[in-house]
Amino acid sequence: MTLYIKNMVCSRCKMVVKSEFEKLGLQTISVELGEVELKDNISEEQKKELLMHLHALGFDLIDDKKSKTIEKIKNLIIDLVHHKNNELKINLSDYLAQNLNQDYNTLSNLFSEVENTTIEKYFISQKIEKVKELLIYNELSLSEIADILNYSNVAHLSNQFKKITGFTPTYFKQLKDKKRIQIENL
């Protein structure tokens, strides 16, 4: 049995969710971003208890097909931007269509309808948050960050950063109160 879970966006989320399943005596086969495969089916009572535990931690179960698809799109983008860095060698549209076995136009229309933003804007917001993170760490040059995140050049990264945040990357680095947005709030 596979359960789909909203707001799982990082490896810590996977550990926390797996721990909750174990506390409830539910054996998992695998725990991935947004998805938990269980060894056995669970009863409605177990599902209610699980939902209560997940809600307390900021997670939610997803039951409808649209929400599952949206969550899969988000998780693929988050994983790509925050964990796989420079691995996207094809268009984002092709990447999503291949991984979800659906036409990109269908995915795009569904995402826009439910999220009130485009997949592209969501992808850009994830990239900008990754840029902020890397700027705060102060270990890489802007040129290296642009390369890691597949920007054609530093000017492109800087223009997009300023358009989204209102600041240049250089000015952002100098800010003392660097506000980053949590992934699940994008």
C-alpha positions in Angstrom: 0.0 0.0 0.0 1.3 3.4 -0.9 0.4 6.6 1.0 1.1 10.1 -0.3 2.2 12.7 2.1 2.1 16.5 1.7 5.0 18.7 2.8 7.8 16.1 2.7 10.5 18.2 1.2 13.9 17.0 2.6 15.8 14.1 4.0 14.9 15.1 7.6 11.2 15.0 6.6 11.7 11.4 5.4 13.4 10.4 8.7 10.6 12.1 10.8 7.9 10.4 8.8 9.5 7.0 8.9 9.9 7.4 12.7 6.2 8.2 13.1 5.3 5.1 11.1 7.5 3.0 13.3 6.1 4.4 16.5 2.6 3.4 15.3 3.9 -0.1 14.4 3.5 0.3 10.7 6.2 -1.4 8.6 7.5 0.6 5.7 9.1 -0.8 2.6 10.3 2.6 1.4 10.0 6.3 2.4 10.6 8.8 -0.4 9.8 12.5 -0.7 6.0 12.6 -0.6 5.5 8.9 -0.7 5.5 6.0 1.8 5.2 2.4 0.7 3.8 0.2 3.4 4.3 -3.6 3.8 0.6 -4.1 4.6 -2.7 -2.2 4.2 -3.8 -0.1 7.2 -7.2 0.2 8.8 -9.3 3.4 8.8 -8.5 3.7 12.6 -4.8 3.4 11.9 -5.1 5.9 9.1 -6.9 8.4 11.5 -4.2 8.0 14.1 -1.5 8.4 11.6 -3.1 11.5 10.2 -3.3 13.0 13.7 0.5 12.3 14.2 1.4 13.7 10.8 -0.7 16.9 11.3 1.1 17.6 14.6 4.4 17.6 12.6 3.1 19.7 9.7 2.4 16.9 7.2 -0.8 15.7 5.7 -2.1 12.7 3.8 -3.1 13.2 0.2 -6.1 11.3 -1.1 -7.1 12.8 -4.4 -5.3 12.3 -7.7 -4.8 16.0 -8.5 -3.1 16.7 -5.2 -0.9 13.6 -5.6 0.2 14.8 -9.0 0.9 18.4 -7.7 2.9 17.0 -4.8 4.9 14.8 -7.1 5.7 17.8 -9.3 6.9 19.8 -6.3 9.0 17.0 -4.9 10.7 16.4 -8.3 11.6 20.1 -8.5 12.7 20.3 -4.9 14.9 17.2 -5.3 16.3 18.5 -8.6 17.2 22.0 -7.3 18.2 21.2 -3.7 19.8 17.8 -4.0 20.8 17.0 -7.6 22.3 20.5 -8.4 23.6 20.4 -12.0 22.0 17.1 -13.2 19.2 18.5 -15.3 20.4 17.8 -18.9 17.0 18.2 -20.6 14.2 20.7 -20.4 12.3 20.9 -17.1 9.1 20.1 -19.1 10.6 16.9 -20.5 12.1 16.0 -17.2 8.7 16.2 -15.5 6.8 14.6 -18.3 9.2 11.6 -18.3 9.2 11.2 -14.5 5.4 11.4 -14.2 4.5 9.7 -17.5 2.1 12.5 -18.4 1.9 15.2 -21.0 3.6 18.4 -19.8 0.7 20.6 -20.9 -1.6 18.6 -18.7 0.7 18.8 -15.8 1.3 22.5 -16.3 -2.5 23.3 -16.6 -3.2 21.3 -13.4 -0.4 22.9 -11.5 -1.5 26.4 -12.5 -5.1 25.7 -11.7 -4.4 24.3 -8.2 -1.4 26.4 -7.1 -2.2 29.7 -8.8 1.3 29.9 -10.2 3.2 28.2 -13.0 5.6 25.3 -12.8 8.3 27.6 -14.2 7.7 30.2 -11.5 7.8 27.5 -8.8 11.0 26.2 -10.2 12.6 29.6 -10.3 11.5 30.3 -6.7 13.2 27.1 -5.6 16.4 28.0 -7.5 16.4 31.5 -5.8 16.0 29.9 -2.4 19.0 27.7 -3.2 21.0 30.7 -4.3 20.1 32.4 -1.0 21.3 29.3 0.9 24.6 29.2 -1.0 25.1 33.0 -0.6 24.6 32.7 3.2 27.2 29.8 3.4 29.6 32.2 1.6 31.7 29.3 0.3 31.1 29.7 -3.5 31.5 32.7 -5.9 28.4 33.9 -7.7 29.9 32.4 -10.9 30.2 29.0 -9.2 26.6 29.3 -7.9 25.4 30.2 -11.4 27.1 27.1 -12.8 25.8 24.8 -10.2 22.2 25.9 -10.8 22.5 25.8 -14.6 22.2 29.6 -15.2 23.7 30.6 -18.5 25.7 33.3 -16.8 26.0 35.4 -13.6 24.0 38.3 -15.2 21.1 36.0 -15.7 21.2 34.7 -12.2 21.6 38.3 -10.8 18.6 39.6 -12.9 16.4 36.8 -11.8 17.5 37.1 -8.2 16.7 40.8 -8.2 13.4 40.3 -9.9 12.3 37.8 -7.2 13.8 39.3 -4.1 14.2 43.0 -4.9 17.9 42.7 -4.0 21.1 42.1 -5.9 22.9 38.9 -4.8 25.8 41.1 -3.5 23.5 43.3 -1.4 21.7 40.1 -0.1 25.0 38.8 1.1 25.6 41.9 3.1 22.2 41.8 4.9 22.4 40.9 8.5 18.8 39.6 8.8 18.8 37.2 5.9 15.3 35.9 5.6 15.0 32.6 3.7 11.6 31.0 3.0 11.1 27.5 4.1 10.7 25.1 1.1 7.2 24.0 2.0 6.0 27.7 2.1 7.1 28.5 -1.5 
